[in-house]
Amino acid sequence: MGGYMGVLFRLRACSDYATNFAVTLNRRELSEEDRCEQERLLFGFFVSGVAALDSFGFFLHFVASRIRPAPFPTQPEELWRISMKGTRKKFADEFPGDLVTAKLQDALKRLGPFYEWEAVRNVLAHRAVPPRDVFAVAGGRAAVPVDDWKLSPSVSLKMDADLTRLRLQWLVDTLSELAAATDDFTQKHF
């Protein structure tokens, strides 16, 4: 039950962070306080998004433990090891033909959105506040280009509404597909 509720609460928090981040984008000039608020919201967004996925992995691990307890241990000293990636690997080994296994593989495919979520979360949680390339236009009425959020020397993200909107949509779609596949799994195995 804890994993399921974790998905619900983390996804809700992620959505709230995305909504509040979008509001900050309407400010013409960002003060230091505004930028601090954006960074807090982006931190919460990416940490909550990865936590929602890991909570789903935790939930699914416990579902599978009812069928195959040995590969899906639930002893207290083992709980910290459960993750979305670990659950995916165990499902690939134990339930290779199931729809939920295919959906886990698809959600966590190499270099896909999950890895971006995780990479951004790791930068924010373990390193520093990424710098920004800030643009301005001198004179005229030309549109000001959107700032770039520099996560690494080779990776930057645009500081616009799509930064959270598109990623939240992917997260919701992915969790919905995993939930439907989990329902299929439980119908088949219970």
N, C-alpha and C positions, 0 to 999 in steps of 0.2 A: 504494500500500500504506500510506503514511503516514497518509492521511485515514481509511482503514478502521480502522487501529489506534488512531488518535486517537479515533474514535467509541467503540471498545471501552473504552479506558482512561478517557476522560472520563465515560462513562456509569457505569462501575464506581465512579469517585470520587464522582460525584453520588449514587449509591445509598448509598455508605458514609457520606457527609455526612448524608444524610437519616436513616439508621438511628441515627447517633450524636446527631443533633439530637433525635430522639424520646426518647432516653434522658434527655437533660437536662430534658425537660418533666416528668419524674417527681419532680423535686426540689421540695420544698415552698417553700423560700425560696431565692432566688438571691443568692449572694454576688457581689461584683464579678468574681471569678475565673470563676464560673459564667456570668455574663452575657458576659464576654469570650469564653468557650468557645462559647456560642451564636452570637455574632456571627461568630466564625471559621468555624463550621460552616455558617452561612447564606451567608457570603461564598463559601466553597468550593462549596456546593451550586449557587448561581446562576451562578457563573463557570464551573463544570464543565458545567452543563447547556447553557449557550449555546455553550461550546466543543465539546460533543458535536455540536450541530446544525451549527455552522460546519465541523467536521471532516467531517461528512457532505456538506455542500456542496462542500468541497474534493475529497473522493473522487469525487463525482458529476461535478464539473467535469473531472477527469482522465479519467473514463470517456468523457464526451462529446468530449474532445479527440482521442480515437482515431478518431472519426467525422468531426468537423468542427474541425480544428485552428485555423483562423483566428479564429473567435469564442471559442474556449476556449484561449487561449495558456497555455503551460506553461514559458516561459522564466523563469529564476531571478528576474529583475527584476520579473516580473509576479505572482509567487506571493503577495505580501502583499496583493494586491487581491482575492483570491478569498474570497468569503463566501457564506453561505447565501442572502442576499438577491440578491447578484449572480448566483449560479448559477440561482436561480429566474427572474430576468429573462431571462437568456440562454436558458434552456430554453423559456420562453414565446415567445421570438422564433424559436428554431431548431427546436423540436419541439412545436409547439402542440397537436397531437392526441394526444400520448402520455400514458399513465396517470401516469407519474412527474411530468410537468408539472402535471397536475391535483392530484396529491398535494402537490407543492411549493406550489402556489397555496393549497391548503386549509391546509397547515401554517403558512403565513406570512400568512394573511388579516389584513387590517387590524383592529387592535384585538383580535386574538385572543390566545391564550396565549403565542405566541412573543414578541409585543411586550411583554407583561407581564414575561416572563423577561428580555428585553433591557433594559427600563426599570429593573427591580430591580438587575440586574447593573451597569448604568451608575451608579446611585446608589451602590452599594457600592464599585465599583472607582474611581470618579472624584470622589466627593464626600465623604461622611462617614458615620459610624455613625448610622443613623436613631434618633431618640428613641422612647421608648415611653410610652404611657399605661398606667400600672400601677394596678390596682384592688385594693381590699381590702374586706373586710366586717367591720364592727365588731360583735362579739358574735354570739351565735346560731350556728346550724350551716348557714347559707345558703352555697351554692356561691360561690366567688370568681370573678367574671368573668375571662375570658381577657384578657391584656394585648393592646393594639393596638400594632403596629409601624408608626410614622408615616413613610412613605416620602416624603410631600410633604404640604402642607397639606390636600389633597383626597383623598389615597390612603393607606389604612392596611390592614394585613393582620393577621389574628388570629394570635397566637403559640401555635398549637396544632399537633397532629400533622398536621392537614390542610394546614398551610402547605407542608410538603415532600411528604407522601404523595400528595396529589392531583396536584401538579405533576410529580412523578416518574412517576406513572402516565401522564399525558399525554405526557411525553417518551418513555417506553418505547413506548407505542402509536404515536406519531407516527413514531419511528425504525423501528419494525417495518413500518408501512405503506409508508414510503419505501423500505425494503430490498426488500420484495416488489415494489413498482412498479419499482425499479431492475432487479430480476431480469427482469421483463417487458420492460423497455427493452432489456436486453442480449440477450435471446432474439430480439427483433424486429430489432435492428440489427447483431448480430454473427454 
